[in-house]
């Protein structure tokens, strides 16, 4: 094997394994090459015309590796402006509901500020929640999730229970090369 060739990851080998499995079941010659990989291939024998091959199973799209820096940066901004981590790490069982509500208001305002400053967020659907909508065949299943009794195929008509959200733009600050994004909020020492 060429050393410059990168080896496939575990997740990218899964569709490859499924493909090899089904090819082994449907192609005796291929199965023979797998069973005896170091023997030279035998001369092909005339065979009757093969039956039409079944359509190949759809191969799952490879998953992208998410880098954590942007998520850590957002979490850091939410901590700085809304004290979100402090709020979620606090044991609230000893506080009255009014105290928790007052703290939640501060967290809400800070989170809203971060979202306004760093994102342009818009609804996926423009119709009012509760209105009737019809989804035609080929609708984007990534942006609309069907719930309830989903039977049959499109077109689907139902009630819009949530408009959904999409990020139209993202404006996160640039990070210095030496910045450690894992430090969400530095420890504070008062002198």
Contact map, one row per residue, 1 for C-alpha under 8 A:
11101000000000000000000000000000000000000000000000000000000000000000000000000000000000000000000000000000000000000000000000000000000000000000000000000000000000000000000000000000000000000000000
11111000000000000000000000000000000000000000000000000000000000000000000000000000000000000000000000000000000000000000000000000000000000000000000000000000000000000000000000000000000000000000000
11111100000000000000000000000000000000000000000000000000000000000000000000000000000000000000000000000000000000000000000000000000000000000000000000000000000000000000000000000000000000000000000
01111100000000000000000000000000000000000000000000000000000000000000000000000000000000000000000000000000000000000000000000000000000000000000000000000000000000000000000000000000000000000000000
11111110000000000000000000000000000000000000000000000000000000000000000000000000000000000000000000000000000000000000000000000000000000000000000000000000000000000000000000000000000000000000000
00111111000000000000000000000000000000000000000000000000000000000000000000000000000000000000000000000000000000000000000000000000000000000000000000000000000000000000000000000000000000000000000
00001111100000000000000000000000000000000000000000000000000000000000000000000000000000000000000000000000000000000000000000000000000000000000000000000000000000000000000000000000000000000000000
00000111110110000000000000000000000000000000000000000000000000000000000000000000000000000000000000000000000000000000000000000000000000000000000000000000000000000000000000000000000000000000000
00000011111110000000000000000000000000000000000000000000000000000000000000000000000000000000000000000000000000000000000000000000000000000000000000000000000000000000000000000000000000000000000
00000001111111000000000000000000000000000000000000000000000000000000000000000000000000000000000000000000000000000000000000000000000000000000000000000000000000000000000000000000000000000000000
00000000111111100000000000000000000000000000000000000000000001100000000000000000000000000000000000000000000000000000000000000000000000000000000000000000000000000000000000000000000000000000000
00000001111111110000000000000000000000000000000000000000000001000000000000000000000000000000000000000000000000000000000000000000000000000000000000000000000000000000000000000000000000000000000
00000001111111111000000000000000000000000000000000000000000000000000000000000000000000000000000000000000000000000000000000000000000000000000000000000000000000000000000000000000000000000000000
00000000011111111100000000000000000000000000000000000000000000000000000000000000000000000000000000000000000000000000000000000000000000000000000000000000000000000000000000000000000000000000000
00000000001111111110000000000000000000000000000000000000001100000000000000000000000000000000000000000000000000000000000000000000000000000000000000000000000000000000000000000000000000000000000
00000000000111111111000000000000000000000000000000000000000000000000000000000000000000000000000000000000000000000000000000000000000000000000000000000000000000000000000000000000000000000000000
00000000000011111111100000000000000000000000000000000000000000000000000000000000000000000000000000000000000000000000000000000000000000000000000000000000000000000000000000000000000000000000000
00000000000001111111110000000000000000000000000000000000000000000000000000000000000000000000000000000000000000000000000000000000000000000000000000000000000000000000000000000000000000000000000
00000000000000111111111000000000000000000000000000000000100000000000000000000000000000000000000000000000000000000000000000000000000000000000000000000000000000000000000000000000000000000000000
00000000000000011111111100000000000000000000000000000000000000000000000000000000000000000000000000000000000000000000000000000000000000000000000000000000000000000000000000000000000000000000000
00000000000000001111111110000000000000000000000000000000000000000000000000000000000000000000000000000000000000000000000000000000000000000000000000000000000000000000000000000000000000000000000
00000000000000000111111111000000000000000000000000000000000000000000000000000000000000000000000000000000000000000000000000000000000000000000000000000000000000000000000000000000000000000000000
00000000000000000011111111100110000000000000000000000000000000000000000000000000000000000000000000000000000000000000000000000000000000000000000000000000000000000000000000000000000000000000000
00000000000000000001111111110110010000000000000000000000000000000000000000000000000000000000000000000000000000000000000000000000000000000000000000000000000000000000000000000000000000000000000
00000000000000000000111111110010000000000000000000000000000000000000000000000000000000000000000000000000000000000000000000000000000000000000000000000000000000000000000000000000000000000000000
00000000000000000000011111110000000000000000000000000000000000000000000000000000000000000000000000000000000000000000000000000000000000000000000000000000000000000000000000000000000000000000000
00000000000000000000001111111110000000000000000000000000000000000000000000000000000000000000000000000000000000000000000000000000000000000000000000000000000000000000000000000000000000000000000
00000000000000000000000111111111000000000000000000000000000000000000000000000000000000000000000000000000000000000000000000000000000000000000000000000000000000000000000000000000000000000000000
00000000000000000000000000111111100000000000000000000000000000000000000000000000000000000000000000000000000000000000000000000000000000000000000000000000000000000000000000000000000000000000000
00000000000000000000001100111111110000000000000000000000000000000000000000000000000000000000000000000000000000000000000000000000000000000000000000000000000000000000000000000000000000000000000
00000000000000000000001110111111111000000000000000000000000000000000000000000000000000000000000000000000000000000000000000000000000000000000000000000000000000000000000000000000000000000000000
00000000000000000000000000011111111110000000000000000000000000000000000000000000000000000000000000000000000000000000000000000000000000000000000000000000000000000000000000000000000000000000000
00000000000000000000000000001111111110101000000000000000000000000000000000000000000000000000000000000000000000000000000000000000000000000000000000000000000000000000000000000000000000000000000
00000000000000000000000100000111111110000000000000000000000000000000000000000000000000000000000000000000000000000000000000000000000000000000000000000000000000000000000000000000000000000000000
00000000000000000000000000000011111110000000000000000000000000000000000000000000000000000000000000000000000000000000000000000000000000000000000000000000000000000000000000000000000000000000000
00000000000000000000000000000001111111100000000000000000000000000000000000000000000000000000000000000000000000000000000000000000000000000000000000000000000000000000000000000000000000000000000
00000000000000000000000000000001111111100000000000000000000000000000000000000000000000000000000000000000000000000000000000000000000000000000000000000000000000000000000000000000000000000000000
00000000000000000000000000000000000111110000000000000000000000000000000000000000000000000000000000000000000000000000000000000000000000000000000000000000000000000000000000000000000000000000000
00000000000000000000000000000000100111111000000000000000000000000000000000000000000000000000000000000000000000000000000000000000000000000000000000000000000000000000000000000000000000000000000
00000000000000000000000000000000000001111100000000000000000000000000000000000000000000000000000000000000000000000000000000000000000000000000000000000000000000000000000000000000000000000000000
00000000000000000000000000000000100000111110000000000000000000000000000000000000000000000000000000000000000000000000000000000000000000000000000000000000000000000000000000000000000000000000000
00000000000000000000000000000000000000011111000000000000000000000000000000000000000000000000000000000000000000000000000000000000000000000000000000000000000000000000000000000000000000000000000
00000000000000000000000000000000000000001111100000000000000000000000000000000000000000000000000000000000000000000000000000000000000000000000000000000000000000000000000000000000000000000000000
00000000000000000000000000000000000000000111110000000000000000000000000000000000000000000000000000000000000000000000000000000000000000000000000000000000000000000000000000000000000000000000000
00000000000000000000000000000000000000000011111000000000000000000000000000000000000000000000000000000000000000000000000000000000000000000000000000000000000000000000000000000000000000000000000
00000000000000000000000000000000000000000001111100000000000000000000000000000000000000000000000000000000000000000000000000000000000000000000000000000000000000000000000000000000000000000000000
00000000000000000000000000000000000000000000111111000000000000000000000000000000000000000000000000000000000000000000000000000000000000000000000000000000000000000000000000000000000000000000000
00000000000000000000000000000000000000000000011111000000000000000000000000000000000000000000000000000000000000000000000000000000000000000000000000000000000000000000000000000000000000000000000
00000000000000000000000000000000000000000000001111100000000000000000000000000000000000000000000000000000000000000000000000000000000000000000000000000000000000000000000000000000000000000000000
00000000000000000000000000000000000000000000001111111000000000000000000000000000000000000000000000000000000000000000000000000000000000000000000000000000000000000000000000000000000000000000000
00000000000000000000000000000000000000000000000011111000000000000000000000000000000000000000000000000000000000000000000000000000000000000000000000000000000000000000000000000000000000000000000
00000000000000000000000000000000000000000000000001111100000000000000000000000000000000000000000000000000000000000000000000000000000000000000000000000000000000000000000000000000000000000000000
00000000000000000000000000000000000000000000000001111110000000000000000000000000000000000000000000000000000000000000000000000000000000000000000000000000000000000000000000000000000000000000000
00000000000000000000000000000000000000000000000000011111000000000000000000000000000000000000000000000000000000000000000000000000000000000000000000000000000000000000000000000000000000000000000
00000000000000000000000000000000000000000000000000001111100000000000000000000000000000000000000000000000000000000000000000000000000000000000000000000000000000000000000000000000000000000000000
00000000000000000000000000000000000000000000000000000111110000000000000000000000000000000000000000000000000000000000000000000000000000000000000000000000000000000000000000000000000000000000000
00000000000000000010000000000000000000000000000000000011111000000000000000000000000000000000000000000000000000000000000000000000000000000000000000000000000000000000000000000000000000000000000
00000000000000000000000000000000000000000000000000000001111100000000000000000000000000000000000000000000000000000000000000000000000000000000000000000000000000000000000000000000000000000000000
00000000000000100000000000000000000000000000000000000000111110000000000000000000000000000000000000000000000000000000000000000000000000000000000000000000000000000000000000000000000000000000000
00000000000000100000000000000000000000000000000000000000011111000000000000000000000000000000000000000000000000000000000000000000000000000000000000000000000000000000000000000000000000000000000
00000000000000000000000000000000000000000000000000000000001111100000000000000000000000000000000000000000000000000000000000000000000000000000000000000000000000000000000000000000000000000000000
00000000001100000000000000000000000000000000000000000000000111110000000000000000000000000000000000000000000000000000000000000000000000000000000000000000000000000000000000000000000000000000000
00000000001000000000000000000000000000000000000000000000000011111000000000000000000000000000000000000000000000000000000000000000000000000000000000000000000000000000000000000000000000000000000
00000000000000000000000000000000000000000000000000000000000001111100000000000000000000000000000000000000000000000000000000000000000000000000000000000000000000000000000000000000000000000000000
00000000000000000000000000000000000000000000000000000000000000111110000000000000000000000000000000000000000000000000000000000000000000000000000000000000000000000000000000000000000000000000000
00000000000000000000000000000000000000000000000000000000000000011111000000000000000000000000000000000000000000000000000000000000000000000000000000000000000000000000000000000000000000000000000
00000000000000000000000000000000000000000000000000000000000000001111110000000000000000000000000000000000000000000000000000000000000000000000000000000000000000000000000000000000000000000000000
00000000000000000000000000000000000000000000000000000000000000000111111100000000000000000000000000000000000000000000000000000000000000000000000000000000000000000000000000000000000000000000000
00000000000000000000000000000000000000000000000000000000000000000011111110000000000000000000000000000000000000000000000000000000000000000000000000000000000000000000000000000000000011000000000
00000000000000000000000000000000000000000000000000000000000000000011111111000000000000000000000000000000000000000000000000000000000000000000000000000000000000000000000000010000000000000000000
00000000000000000000000000000000000000000000000000000000000000000001111111100000000000000000000000000000000000000000000000000000000000000000000000000000000000000000000000000000000000000000000
00000000000000000000000000000000000000000000000000000000000000000001111111110000000000000000000000000000000000000000000000000000000000000000000000000000000000000000000000000000000011010000000
00000000000000000000000000000000000000000000000000000000000000000000111111111000000000000000000000000000000000000000000000000000000000000000000000000000000000000000000000010000000010010000000
00000000000000000000000000000000000000000000000000000000000000000000011111111100000000000000000000000000000000000000000000000000000000000000000000000000000000000000000000010000000000000000000
00000000000000000000000000000000000000000000000000000000000000000000001111111110000000000000000000000000000000000000000000000000000000000000000000000000000000000000000000000000000000010000000
00000000000000000000000000000000000000000000000000000000000000000000000111111111000000000000000000000000000000000000000000000000000000000000000000000000000000000000000000000000000000111000000
00000000000000000000000000000000000000000000000000000000000000000000000011111111100000000000000000000000000000000100000000000000000000000000000000000000000000000000000000000000000000000000000
00000000000000000000000000000000000000000000000000000000000000000000000001111111111110000000000000000000000001100100000000000000000000000000000000000000000000000000000000000000000000000000000
00000000000000000000000000000000000000000000000000000000000000000000000000111111111111000000000000000000000000000000000000000000000000000000000000000000000000000000000000000000000000011000000
00000000000000000000000000000000000000000000000000000000000000000000000000011111111000000000000000000000000000000000000000000000000000000000000000000000000000000000000000000000000000001000000
00000000000000000000000000000000000000000000000000000000000000000000000000001111111000000000000000000000000001101100000000000000000000000000000000000000000000000000000000000000000000000000000
00000000000000000000000000000000000000000000000000000000000000000000000000000111111100000000000000000000011111100000000000000000000000000000000000000000000000000000000000000000000000000000000
00000000000000000000000000000000000000000000000000000000000000000000000000000111111111100000000000000000001001000000000000000000000000000000000000000000000000000000000000000000000000000000000
00000000000000000000000000000000000000000000000000000000000000000000000000000110011111110000000000000000001000100000000000000000000000000000000000000000000000000000000000000000000000000000000
00000000000000000000000000000000000000000000000000000000000000000000000000000110001111111000000000000000000000000000000000000000000000000000000000000000000000000000000000000000000000000000000
00000000000000000000000000000000000000000000000000000000000000000000000000000010001111111100000000000000000000000000000000000000000000000000000000000000000000000000000000000000000000000000000
00000000000000000000000000000000000000000000000000000000000000000000000000000000001111111100000000000010001000000000000000000000000000000000000000000000000000000000000000000000000000000000000
00000000000000000000000000000000000000000000000000000000000000000000000000000000000111111110000000000000000000000000000000000000000000000000000000000000000000000000000000000000000000000000000
00000000000000000000000000000000000000000000000000000000000000000000000000000000000011111110000000000000000000000000000000000000000000000000000000000000000000000000000000000000000000000000000
00000000000000000000000000000000000000000000000000000000000000000000000000000000000001111111000000000000000000000000000000000000000000000000000000000000000000000000000000000000000000000000000
00000000000000000000000000000000000000000000000000000000000000000000000000000000000000011111110000000000000000000000000000000000000000000000000000000000000000000000000000000000000000000000000
00000000000000000000000000000000000000000000000000000000000000000000000000000000000000000111111000010000000000000000000000000000000000000000000000000000000000000000000000000000000000000000000
00000000000000000000000000000000000000000000000000000000000000000000000000000000000000000011111000000000000000000000000000000000000000000000000000000000000000000000000000000000000000000000000
00000000000000000000000000000000000000000000000000000000000000000000000000000000000000000011111100000000000000000000000000000000000000000000000000000000000000000000000000000000000000000000000
00000000000000000000000000000000000000000000000000000000000000000000000000000000000000000001111110110000000000000000000000000000000000000000000000000000000000000000000000000000000000000000000
00000000000000000000000000000000000000000000000000000000000000000000000000000000000000000000011111110000000000000000000000000000000000000000000000000000000000000000000000000000000000000000000
00000000000000000000000000000000000000000000000000000000000000000000000000000000000000000000001111111000000000000000000000000000000000000000000000000000000000000000000000000000000000000000000
00000000000000000000000000000000000000000000000000000000000000000000000000000000000000000000000111111100000000000000000000000000000000000000000000000000000000000000000000000000000000000000000
00000000000000000000000000000000000000000000000000000000000000000000000000000000000000000000001111111110000000000000000000000000000000000000000000000000000000000000000000000000000000000000000
00000000000000000000000000000000000000000000000000000000000000000000000000000000000000000001001111111111000000000000000000000000000000000000000000000000000000000000000000000000000000000000000
00000000000000000000000000000000000000000000000000000000000000000000000000000000000000000000000011111111100000000000000000000000000000000000000000000000000000000000000000000000000000000000000
00000000000000000000000000000000000000000000000000000000000000000000000000000000000000000000000001111111110000000000000000000000000000000000000000000000000000000000000000000000000000000000000
00000000000000000000000000000000000000000000000000000000000000000000000000000000000000100000000000111111111000000000000000000000000000000000000000000000000000000000000000000000000000000000000
00000000000000000000000000000000000000000000000000000000000000000000000000000000000000000000000000011111111100000000000000000000000000000000000000000000000000000000000000000000000000000000000
00000000000000000000000000000000000000000000000000000000000000000000000000000000000000000000000000001111111110000000000000000000000000000000000000000000000000000000000000000000000000000000000
00000000000000000000000000000000000000000000000000000000000000000000000000000000010000000000000000000111111111000000000000000000000000000000000000000000000000000000000000000000000000000000000
00000000000000000000000000000000000000000000000000000000000000000000000000000000011100100000000000000011111111100000000000000000000000000000000000000000000000000000000000000000000000000000000
00000000000000000000000000000000000000000000000000000000000000000000000000000000010000000000000000000001111111110000000000000000000000000000000000000000000000000000000000000000000000000000000
00000000000000000000000000000000000000000000000000000000000000000000000000000000010000000000000000000000111111111000000000000000000000000000000000000000000000000000000000000000000000000000000
00000000000000000000000000000000000000000000000000000000000000000000000000000100111000000000000000000000011111111100000000000000000000000000000000000000000000000000000000000000000000000000000
00000000000000000000000000000000000000000000000000000000000000000000000000000100110100000000000000000000001111111110000000000000000000000000000000000000000000000000000000000000000000000000000
00000000000000000000000000000000000000000000000000000000000000000000000000000000000000000000000000000000000111111111000000000000000000000000000000000000000000000000000000000000000000000000000
00000000000000000000000000000000000000000000000000000000000000000000000000000000100000000000000000000000000011111111100000000000000000000000000000000000000000000000000000000000000000000000000
00000000000000000000000000000000000000000000000000000000000000000000000000001100100000000000000000000000000001111111111000000000000000000000000000000000000000000000000000000000000000000000000
00000000000000000000000000000000000000000000000000000000000000000000000000000000000000000000000000000000000000111111111100000000000000000000000000000000000000000000000000000000000000000000000
00000000000000000000000000000000000000000000000000000000000000000000000000000000000000000000000000000000000000011111111100000000000000000000000000000000000000000000000000000000000000000000000
00000000000000000000000000000000000000000000000000000000000000000000000000000000000000000000000000000000000000001111111000000000000000000000000000000000000000000000000000100000000000000000000
00000000000000000000000000000000000000000000000000000000000000000000000000000000000000000000000000000000000000000111111100000000000000000000000000000000000000000000000001110000000000000000000
00000000000000000000000000000000000000000000000000000000000000000000000000000000000000000000000000000000000000000111111110000000000000000000000000000000000000000000001111100000000000000000000
00000000000000000000000000000000000000000000000000000000000000000000000000000000000000000000000000000000000000000011011111000000000000000000000000000000000000000000001111000000000000000000000
00000000000000000000000000000000000000000000000000000000000000000000000000000000000000000000000000000000000000000000001111100000000000000000000000000000000000000000111110000000000000000000000
00000000000000000000000000000000000000000000000000000000000000000000000000000000000000000000000000000000000000000000000111110000000000000000000000000000000000000000111100000000000000000000000
00000000000000000000000000000000000000000000000000000000000000000000000000000000000000000000000000000000000000000000000011111100000000000000000000000000000000000011110000000000000000000000000
00000000000000000000000000000000000000000000000000000000000000000000000000000000000000000000000000000000000000000000000001111100000000000000001000000000000000000011110000000000000000000000000
00000000000000000000000000000000000000000000000000000000000000000000000000000000000000000000000000000000000000000000000000111110000000000000000000000000000000000011000000000000000000000000000
00000000000000000000000000000000000000000000000000000000000000000000000000000000000000000000000000000000000000000000000000111111000000000000000000000000000000000010000000000000000000000000000
00000000000000000000000000000000000000000000000000000000000000000000000000000000000000000000000000000000000000000000000000001111101000000000000000000000000000010010000000000000000000000000000
00000000000000000000000000000000000000000000000000000000000000000000000000000000000000000000000000000000000000000000000000000111111000000000000000000000000000010010000000000000000000000000000
00000000000000000000000000000000000000000000000000000000000000000000000000000000000000000000000000000000000000000000000000000011111000000000000000000000000000111110000000000000000000000000000
00000000000000000000000000000000000000000000000000000000000000000000000000000000000000000000000000000000000000000000000000000001111100000000000000000000000000111000000000000000000000000000000
00000000000000000000000000000000000000000000000000000000000000000000000000000000000000000000000000000000000000000000000000000011111110000000000000000000000000110000000000000000000000000000000
00000000000000000000000000000000000000000000000000000000000000000000000000000000000000000000000000000000000000000000000000000000011111000000000000000000000011110000000000000000000000000000000
00000000000000000000000000000000000000000000000000000000000000000000000000000000000000000000000000000000000000000000000000000000001111100000000000000000000011110000000000000000000000000000000
00000000000000000000000000000000000000000000000000000000000000000000000000000000000000000000000000000000000000000000000000000000000111110000000000000000001111000000000000000000000000000000000
00000000000000000000000000000000000000000000000000000000000000000000000000000000000000000000000000000000000000000000000000000000000011111010000000000000011110000000000000000000000000000000000
00000000000000000000000000000000000000000000000000000000000000000000000000000000000000000000000000000000000000000000000000000000000001111110000000000000011100000000000000000000000000000000000
00000000000000000000000000000000000000000000000000000000000000000000000000000000000000000000000000000000000000000000000000000000000000111110000000000000111000000000000000000000000000000000000
00000000000000000000000000000000000000000000000000000000000000000000000000000000000000000000000000000000000000000000000000000000000000011111000000000000010000000000000000000000000000000000000
00000000000000000000000000000000000000000000000000000000000000000000000000000000000000000000000000000000000000000000000000000000000000111111100100000000000000000000000000000000000000000000000
00000000000000000000000000000000000000000000000000000000000000000000000000000000000000000000000000000000000000000000000000000000000000000111111100000000000000000000000000000000000000000000000
00000000000000000000000000000000000000000000000000000000000000000000000000000000000000000000000000000000000000000000000000000000000000000011111110000000000000000000000000000000000000000000000
00000000000000000000000000000000000000000000000000000000000000000000000000000000000000000000000000000000000000000000000000000000000000000001111110000000000000000000000000000000000000000000000
00000000000000000000000000000000000000000000000000000000000000000000000000000000000000000000000000000000000000000000000000010000000000000001111110000000000000000001000000000000000000000000000
00000000000000000000000000000000000000000000000000000000000000000000000000000000000000000000000000000000000000000000000000000000000000000011111111000000000000000001000000000000000000000000000
00000000000000000000000000000000000000000000000000000000000000000000000000000000000000000000000000000000000000000000000000000000000000000000111111100000000000000000000000000000000000000000000
00000000000000000000000000000000000000000000000000000000000000000000000000000000000000000000000000000000000000000000000000000000000000000000000111110100000000000000000000000000000000000000000
00000000000000000000000000000000000000000000000000000000000000000000000000000000000000000000000000000000000000000000000000000000000000000000000011111100000000000000000000000000000000000000000
00000000000000000000000000000000000000000000000000000000000000000000000000000000000000000000000000000000000000000000000000000000000000000000000001111100000000000000000000000000000000000000000
00000000000000000000000000000000000000000000000000000000000000000000000000000000000000000000000000000000000000000000000000000000000000000000000000111110000000000000000000000000000000000000000
00000000000000000000000000000000000000000000000000000000000000000000000000000000000000000000000000000000000000000000000000000000000000000000000001111111000000000000000000000000000000000000000
00000000000000000000000000000000000000000000000000000000000000000000000000000000000000000000000000000000000000000000000000000000000000000000000000001111100000000000000000000000000000000000000
00000000000000000000000000000000000000000000000000000000000000000000000000000000000000000000000000000000000000000000000000000000000000000000000000000111110000000000000000000000000000000000000
00000000000000000000000000000000000000000000000000000000000000000000000000000000000000000000000000000000000000000000000000000000000000001000000000000011111100000000000000000000000000000000000
00000000000000000000000000000000000000000000000000000000000000000000000000000000000000000000000000000000000000000000000000000000000000111100000000000001111100000000000000000000000000000000000
00000000000000000000000000000000000000000000000000000000000000000000000000000000000000000000000000000000000000000000000000000000000001111000000000000000111110000000000000000000000000000000000
00000000000000000000000000000000000000000000000000000000000000000000000000000000000000000000000000000000000000000000000000000000000001110000000000000000111111000000000000000000000000000000000
00000000000000000000000000000000000000000000000000000000000000000000000000000000000000000000000000000000000000000000000000000000000111100000000000000000001111100000000000000000000000000000000
00000000000000000000000000000000000000000000000000000000000000000000000000000000000000000000000000000000000000000000000000000000000111000000000000000000000111110000000000000000000000000000000
00000000000000000000000000000000000000000000000000000000000000000000000000000000000000000000000000000000000000000000000000000000111110000000000000000000000011111000000000000000000000000000000
00000000000000000000000000000000000000000000000000000000000000000000000000000000000000000000000000000000000000000000000000000011111110000000000000000000000001111110000000000000000000000000000
00000000000000000000000000000000000000000000000000000000000000000000000000000000000000000000000000000000000000000000000000000000110000000000000000000000000000111110000000000000000000000000000
00000000000000000000000000000000000000000000000000000000000000000000000000000000000000000000000000000000000000000000000000000000100000000000000000000000000000011111000000000000000000000000000
00000000000000000000000000000000000000000000000000000000000000000000000000000000000000000000000000000000000000000000000000111111100000000000000000000000000000011111100000000000000000000000000
00000000000000000000000000000000000000000000000000000000000000000000000000000000000000000000000000000000000000000000000000111000000000000000001100000000000000000111110000000000000000000000000
00000000000000000000000000000000000000000000000000000000000000000000000000000000000000000000000000000000000000000000000011110000000000000000000000000000000000000011111000000000000000000000000
00000000000000000000000000000000000000000000000000000000000000000000000000000000000000000000000000000000000000000000000011110000000000000000000000000000000000000001111100000000000000000000000
00000000000000000000000000000000000000000000000000000000000000000000000000000000000000000000000000000000000000000000001111000000000000000000000000000000000000000000111111000000000000000000000
00000000000000000000000000000000000000000000000000000000000000000000000000000000000000000000000000000000000000000000001111000000000000000000000000000000000000000000011111000000000000000000000
00000000000000000000000000000000000000000000000000000000000000000000000000000000000000000000000000000000000000000000001110000000000000000000000000000000000000000000001111100000000000000000000
00000000000000000000000000000000000000000000000000000000000000000000000000000000000000000000000000000000000000000000011100000000000000000000000000000000000000000000001111110000000000000000000
00000000000000000000000000000000000000000000000000000000000000000000000000000000000000000000000000000000000000000000111000000000000000000000000000000000000000000000000011111000000000000000000
00000000000000000000000000000000000000000000000000000000000000000000010011000000000000000000000000000000000000000000010000000000000000000000000000000000000000000000000001111100000000000000000
00000000000000000000000000000000000000000000000000000000000000000000000000000000000000000000000000000000000000000000000000000000000000000000000000000000000000000000000000111110000000000000000
00000000000000000000000000000000000000000000000000000000000000000000000000000000000000000000000000000000000000000000000000000000000000000000000000000000000000000000000000011111000000000000000
00000000000000000000000000000000000000000000000000000000000000000000000000000000000000000000000000000000000000000000000000000000000000000000000000000000000000000000000000001111101000000000000
00000000000000000000000000000000000000000000000000000000000000000000000000000000000000000000000000000000000000000000000000000000000000000000000000000000000000000000000000000111111000000000000
00000000000000000000000000000000000000000000000000000000000000000000000000000000000000000000000000000000000000000000000000000000000000000000000000000000000000000000000000000011111000000000000
00000000000000000000000000000000000000000000000000000000000000000000000000000000000000000000000000000000000000000000000000000000000000000000000000000000000000000000000000000001111100000000000
00000000000000000000000000000000000000000000000000000000000000000000000000000000000000000000000000000000000000000000000000000000000000000000000000000000000000000000000000000011111110000000000
00000000000000000000000000000000000000000000000000000000000000000000000000000000000000000000000000000000000000000000000000000000000000000000000000000000000000000000000000000000011111100000000
00000000000000000000000000000000000000000000000000000000000000000000100110000000000000000000000000000000000000000000000000000000000000000000000000000000000000000000000000000000001111110000000
00000000000000000000000000000000000000000000000000000000000000000000100100000000000000000000000000000000000000000000000000000000000000000000000000000000000000000000000000000000000111110000000
00000000000000000000000000000000000000000000000000000000000000000000000000010000000000000000000000000000000000000000000000000000000000000000000000000000000000000000000000000000000111111100000
00000000000000000000000000000000000000000000000000000000000000000000000110110010000000000000000000000000000000000000000000000000000000000000000000000000000000000000000000000000000011111100000
00000000000000000000000000000000000000000000000000000000000000000000000000010011000000000000000000000000000000000000000000000000000000000000000000000000000000000000000000000000000000111110000
00000000000000000000000000000000000000000000000000000000000000000000000000000000000000000000000000000000000000000000000000000000000000000000000000000000000000000000000000000000000000111111000
00000000000000000000000000000000000000000000000000000000000000000000000000000000000000000000000000000000000000000000000000000000000000000000000000000000000000000000000000000000000000001111100
00000000000000000000000000000000000000000000000000000000000000000000000000000000000000000000000000000000000000000000000000000000000000000000000000000000000000000000000000000000000000000111110
00000000000000000000000000000000000000000000000000000000000000000000000000000000000000000000000000000000000000000000000000000000000000000000000000000000000000000000000000000000000000000011111
00000000000000000000000000000000000000000000000000000000000000000000000000000000000000000000000000000000000000000000000000000000000000000000000000000000000000000000000000000000000000000001111
00000000000000000000000000000000000000000000000000000000000000000000000000000000000000000000000000000000000000000000000000000000000000000000000000000000000000000000000000000000000000000000111
